Amino acid sequence: MRPAGGAPSVLSARVARNTLIAETSARIAIRTAAALSAIVHAFTFGANFDEVLEMPSESWSPLFLALTLAGVFTMLLLGHWVVAAIFGGLALVVLAGWHTVEPQEA
């Protein structure tokens, strides 16, 4: 690599290695950006999200299930086996209730 004046320059091995690493990293970044751009383009213009994606119904059951399962594992860690079993039973009731209710079509 020559400076603007045209005189030859001497690069140390460290500078040459760092330059090579920077150029290689730039090439990888450009290729990655091109690949991601192609993927985004395919998903943006090639898919109909209204047909593919269905939003979940508005339900409190997932929150209640998460809370009861947190209660189960907390009580197991604390050694309260009976209370953990009660929370486990509540979790099963919430899970059964969640799956028996059919969401209404919009």
C-alpha positions in Angstrom: 0.0 0.0 0.0 1.5 3.3 -1.0 0.7 6.7 0.4 -0.6 9.5 -1.7 2.9 10.8 -2.5 3.8 7.6 -4.2 6.7 6.6 -1.9 6.7 3.0 -0.7 5.8 2.4 2.9 6.8 -0.4 5.3 4.1 -2.0 7.4 4.8 -4.1 10.5 3.4 -7.6 10.7 0.9 -6.4 13.3 -0.4 -3.6 11.1 -0.7 -5.9 8.1 -2.5 -8.5 10.2 -4.9 -6.0 11.6 -5.6 -4.6 8.1 -6.3 -8.1 6.8 -8.6 -8.8 9.7 -10.5 -5.5 9.1 -10.9 -6.2 5.4 -12.1 -9.8 6.1 -14.5 -8.6 8.7 -15.9 -6.0 6.3 -16.4 -8.7 3.6 -18.2 -10.9 6.1 -20.4 -8.0 7.2 -21.3 -7.2 3.6 -22.2 -10.8 2.8 -24.3 -11.1 6.0 -26.1 -7.9 5.3 -26.9 -9.1 1.7 -28.2 -12.5 3.0 -30.3 -10.8 5.7 -31.7 -8.4 3.1 -32.7 -11.3 0.8 -34.4 -13.1 3.8 -36.3 -9.9 4.8 -37.3 -9.3 1.2 -38.6 -12.9 0.9 -40.7 -12.7 4.0 -41.9 -9.1 3.4 -43.0 -9.6 -0.1 -43.6 -13.3 -0.4 -45.8 -14.1 2.6 -49.3 -13.1 3.5 -49.1 -12.7 7.3 -52.9 -12.6 7.7 -53.1 -16.2 6.5 -50.0 -17.4 8.3 -50.1 -15.7 11.7 -53.1 -16.1 14.0 -53.0 -14.1 17.2 -53.8 -15.9 20.4 -57.1 -15.4 22.0 -57.3 -12.9 24.9 -57.2 -15.1 27.9 -55.9 -14.9 31.5 -55.3 -18.6 31.6 -51.6 -18.4 30.6 -50.9 -15.9 33.3 -52.7 -18.0 35.9 -50.9 -21.2 34.8 -47.5 -19.4 35.0 -48.3 -18.2 38.5 -49.5 -21.6 39.7 -46.4 -23.3 38.3 -44.2 -20.7 39.9 -46.0 -21.6 43.2 -45.3 -25.3 42.6 -41.6 -24.8 42.1 -41.2 -22.3 44.9 -42.9 -24.6 47.4 -40.7 -27.5 46.2 -37.6 -25.4 46.7 -38.8 -24.5 50.2 -39.7 -28.1 51.1 -43.5 -27.5 51.5 -44.6 -30.6 49.7 -48.4 -30.4 50.5 -48.6 -26.8 49.4 -46.7 -27.7 46.2 -49.2 -30.5 45.5 -52.1 -28.0 46.0 -50.5 -25.6 43.5 -49.9 -28.5 41.1 -53.6 -29.3 41.4 -54.5 -25.7 40.7 -52.2 -25.7 37.7 -54.0 -28.8 36.3 -57.4 -27.1 36.8 -56.2 -23.9 35.1 -54.7 -26.0 32.2 -57.9 -28.0 31.8 -60.0 -24.8 31.9 -57.7 -23.2 29.3 -58.1 -26.0 26.8 -61.9 -26.5 27.3 -62.8 -23.0 26.4 -63.0 -22.4 22.6 -62.0 -18.9 21.5 -64.8 -17.1 19.6 -64.2 -16.4 15.9 -63.9 -12.7 15.1 
